[in-house]
Amino acid sequence: MSLRTTVLGQMSEIRELQAADRRRQTMILELLRIDHRRSTEISELRTALQGQ
């Protein structure tokens, strides 16, 4: 296998890994948003229950 073929293959693999990383980052951000929303809802429910 030539050096050029090896480098092109590695560049392709790097692009695939970068795309997978972006997908993971997007999913992590969405999970953090959901977690924050839930945390806010729990806080609001606690406040409402304490007022009863």
Secondary structure as UniProt FT lines:
FT   HELIX           3..50
//
